[in-house]
């Protein structure tokens, strides 16, 4: 953070947005929250360079969405932990999909990582077609980033946490629609986390280092903000 800025070094940030569907219809989001928070916290705790992940996880009825940002090693690390957790047990989340991945984000939008369970009305999945996906994903990502930037203007951790608590009451304009998130969870055109790792990180399929390659899909670069 500050020290890097003083040294004139700006860390390279990767920003990803993922969605997942709860395995159990009765889930309030609490188990998914613990799972995702655990993946983030474990990855950060094990980082020898003291890096951090910032962003937000919103637990909606039936599904959840996370925007995570940080150094690539941490973001890919957290996604790997999540992928192996969901593959070994389908009890909590099934169908985790990666909506977008931007490897050179111009800085962070969130000051901390936080997660909140939102009490919203249930919504039937609105599954978008390919064109719909191309419009929807940047919209959702930009609105979450706007919320992050609003949090970043606050002084203290207490204020930031308080504003996160009130996201539903005061900042509904930044929240994605339940129907859209749950639709993206089942949209075949969006890569699952498993497909992402198979495609970009499996040793047999990779020529050269995947860590240096730009990975952005299904969006053409012009749509990445």
N, C-alpha and C positions, 0 to 999 in steps of 0.2 A: 504494500500500500504506500504509505507516506514516504518510507525510506527509499523505495524504488523511484518515486517521483523526484525526490531530492537528488538522487544520483543521476537523474535524467534517463533512467531506464523505464521503458513502458513494457509491462509483461504482455506476451501474446495471449489473447483470450480466445477460447473456443466456447461458442454458445450453442447449446442443443435444446430442443423442445421435444419432449416425449409424452405419449398418452398411454394409459393402460385401463383395462376393464377389470372390475372386481370379479373374482371367481364366484363369490356367493352373492346372490341377490339381496340378502339381508345385511350385507356389510355396510356400515355407516361411513367407511373410509378409514376407520381407526387402524385396522391391521395393515392396510396399504400405506398409511402414513408412517407407521413404525418401520415398515420394510424399506421405504424409500429414504426416510431420514437416516436409518441405520446404514444404508449403502453410502450415503453422502458422508456421514460422520466417521465411519470406519475408514473410508478412503483418505479423508483429511487427516485423521489421527495417525495413519501409517505413512504419511508423506514426510520424507526426511528433510525436504527443503522448506517446510513450514508454509506451504501454499494453502490457499483457501478456495472453497467453492461458495459462490453466492447464487441467489436466485430464489425461486418460490415453487412450492408444490401446493396445488389447490385440489382438495378432495371433494368431488361433486357426487351427486347421487349416481351410483352405478359405475363411475369412472373417475379417473384423475388425470391431471396434466401437470408436468413439471417443466420449468425453464431453469436450466443449470448453466452456470458460466464459471470459467476458471482456466488455469493452464491445462493444456491438452492432456497431459499425463493424468491429471486428476479427473477430468471429465470422462475420458475413455476408461479410466480405472473404475469410477463409480458405475458407469454403464455396464462394464464387465461383471462387477459384483452383482448388479441388479439382474443381468441376463442369466448368470449362473444360478442365482437364487430362484428366479421364476422358472427356469428350466428344470431345476431339481424338484421343485414343488409348485404345482399349479393351484395350490390351495388358496392363495391370496390374490394374485393377479394372473390373468391370462391375456394373451394378445397385447404385449407391450410394443408400441410402434414409435419409430423415430420420425417426427414430422420435419425437422430441419436440423442441419448441422452447419454452422458457419465457423471456419477455422481461424479467421483473422478478424474477429469482431473488434470494432474500434473502442476498446475499453469495456468495462462492466456497466450494466445498468442497475444492478441491485447492490446495496451496501452490505447485506448479510444474507444468510440462507434462512428461510422460514417456511413453515407449512401450516395450512389452516384447513379445517373441515368446514365446509359451507353447507348451510341448511337451505338448499334451493329446491324448487319443485322438480320432480322427476321429469325426464323428457325422453321420448322415443328417439332412437338413433336416426339422424338425418344423414344418410350416406351420400357424400358428394360424388359427382362424376369427376373425370380428370381435370376439366377446366375449373370446376368448383374447388377442387383441392388446391389448385395453383393460386386461386384468389384467397381462399380461406386461411391457409397456413401463414402467409405473411401478415395478414390482418391480426390473427390471434397472437402471433409472436410480437408484433409491434405494440399492441395494447398492453401485453404483459411487461414489455420493456418500459413503456410509459409509466406504468405503476412503479416499477423499480426506480426509475429516475425521480419520481415524486418522493419515494422513500429516501432517496439519497440526499434530498435537500434538508432532511431533518437532522437535528444535532445529536440527540442521545439515543442509545439503544432502546430505552424505555419508550421514547416517542415513536421510534420505528416499529417496535413490537405493537404499540397501541394502534398505529395506523394499519398494520397488517390485520389486527383484530377487527377493525371496522371496515375492511375492504368491501364487504357485502353491503353494508348500510350506506357508506359514503362514496364508494368508487365502483359502483356496478358497471360503469361504462368500460372498465378495463377487463371485466370478466368475460371469458368465452361462454357461449351458450352451451348448456348441458347437451342439447341435441347434436350440436356440431362435434363436441369432444367425443361423445359416444359413437357418433357416425364415423369419425376418423379412426376410432379403435378397430373398426371392422372394414375399413376401406382397403381393398386388396392392392390398390396402387401405391399404398404407403408401406415402406419397408418395415418389417418387424425388426426388433433388436437383433434377433438371431440371424436374420438375413443380412443385416448390416455387417455383423462380425464375420459371417461367412464370406461376404463379397469383398470387404476391404481389409480384413485383418487375418485371413486364414493363410498360413505360410505357403500352402500349395498354390494359391491363386494369385499371390502377390508378386509382382515383379517390382523390385526396388522397395523402398520403405514406405509403407502406407502412412506412416506418421507425417510424411512430408507432403503427401498428395492432398489436393483439394477434394473434399468429399461434400458435395452439395447435391441433393436430389429431393424430391422429383422436380425441384424448381430450377429453371434456368437462372444463371447468375444475376440477371437483371432484376429478378424478383426478390433477391435476398437483401434485406435491409440491415 
